[in-house]
Amino acid sequence: MWTLSFAIFLGLKWQTWWQARDHVSHGTGRSLAYLAAWPGMDAETFLNSRNVVPSPQFKEWLWAAVKTLFGILLLWTIARRIPQTQALLRGWVGLFGLIFLLHFGAST
């Protein structure tokens, strides 16, 4: 399952780069960064060196840190304190903790 999902992701990633490579002038470094390190799929925006991305404000960093800490609290503290007889509740709390931990910057 994971192999299939990575193959689909990488195939679509390659396709978006392939379609954008002629429309936007860019260097080899940007192409490699897009293909190897960038999780997004908007190749034209990423490859365009004229796009200036504003730096995150302090409150955005703080909000991301709060969500990460909340995920850690749910996953490693609260979920462990729920009795094993409540496996479903324990699983849901752990799942939400994992979501907050991994998707800390998904929304502001």
SULTA-V34013 format. One record per residue. N is the residue number from 1. RES is the residue in one small letter. BURIAL is + if it has 16 or more other ideal C-beta (glycine too) atoms within 10 Angstrom, else -. Layout:
BEGIN
n res burial
N RES BURIAL
N RES BURIAL
END
This chain:
BEGIN
n res burial
1 m -
2 w -
3 t -
4 l -
5 s -
6 f -
7 a -
8 i -
9 f -
10 l -
11 g -
12 l -
13 k +
14 w -
15 q -
16 t +
17 w +
18 w -
19 q -
20 a +
21 r -
22 d -
23 h -
24 v +
25 s -
26 h +
27 g -
28 t -
29 g -
30 r +
31 s +
32 l -
33 a -
34 y +
35 l -
36 a -
37 a -
38 w -
39 p -
40 g -
41 m -
42 d -
43 a +
44 e -
45 t -
46 f +
47 l +
48 n -
49 s -
50 r -
51 n -
52 v -
53 v -
54 p -
55 s -
56 p -
57 q -
58 f -
59 k -
60 e -
61 w -
62 l -
63 w +
64 a +
65 a -
66 v -
67 k +
68 t +
69 l -
70 f +
71 g +
72 i -
73 l -
74 l +
75 l +
76 w -
77 t -
78 i -
79 a +
80 r -
81 r -
82 i +
83 p -
84 q -
85 t -
86 q -
87 a -
88 l -
89 l -
90 r +
91 g -
92 w -
93 v +
94 g +
95 l -
96 f +
97 g +
98 l -
99 i -
100 f +
101 l +
102 l -
103 h -
104 f +
105 g -
106 a -
107 s -
108 t -
END
